[in-house]
């Protein structure tokens, strides 16, 4: 058995090492786009497969224990690959679990995109819940805002808001939200302002979550902002196996 294991390990390294050397050297000149893609794949794998030493990584069931096994619902054409938005199964499962276990009645999403996450919230939150989701006016974007939930039974509980989160009037929603999802523009200035708004939106005891927290990308606006907030709110942690950071039970 040990010999077979060593042979497998050797074959794996002989397959991988030449690719790593090529993609990090010659390919940088001959095919820079593919090299960049490869580097991003390596960083993505590290983001998803390793724990975060700065925030600390936790399973969602550790942060939000349930008295019984929770069955989540992921409804929609997730077999269709598309860039942007939340598409990783572990991330969708974590968000669905939060909805099922937290049972939020009032949810606010900053950054609708096509509305896949919005519909996921509606499918897993209580049937009496309301979801408010904000995105830019349609004429300012190239995607179809909220197309994933439009015309679905869940759309009756979803209110689509339009506007720039930097200047939008959130005041009618202050202190009412059980869960706030921050997933709009990822530039530092925008994340900082959206996070400031999220704290105003969230009621005492509510949850705030950020998407695309990437521990390998210290220069990322999301990562930089979340780590700054962690110094003030040490309960803010990374969800293991995802690019999601959460602050459970805001005080």
Secondary structure as UniProt FT lines:
FT   HELIX           2..23
FT   TURN            24..26
FT   HELIX           27..30
FT   HELIX           32..49
FT   TURN            53..55
FT   STRAND          57..58
FT   HELIX           60..63
FT   TURN            78..79
FT   HELIX           89..102
FT   STRAND          106..110
FT   TURN            113..114
FT   HELIX           116..124
FT   TURN            127..128
FT   STRAND          130..135
FT   HELIX           138..140
FT   TURN            145..151
FT   HELIX           153..157
FT   STRAND          158..162
FT   TURN            165..167
FT   HELIX           171..173
FT   TURN            174..175
FT   STRAND          177..182
FT   HELIX           188..201
FT   STRAND          202..211
FT   TURN            215..216
FT   TURN            218..219
FT   HELIX           221..232
FT   TURN            234..235
FT   STRAND          237..239
FT   TURN            240..241
FT   STRAND          244..247
//
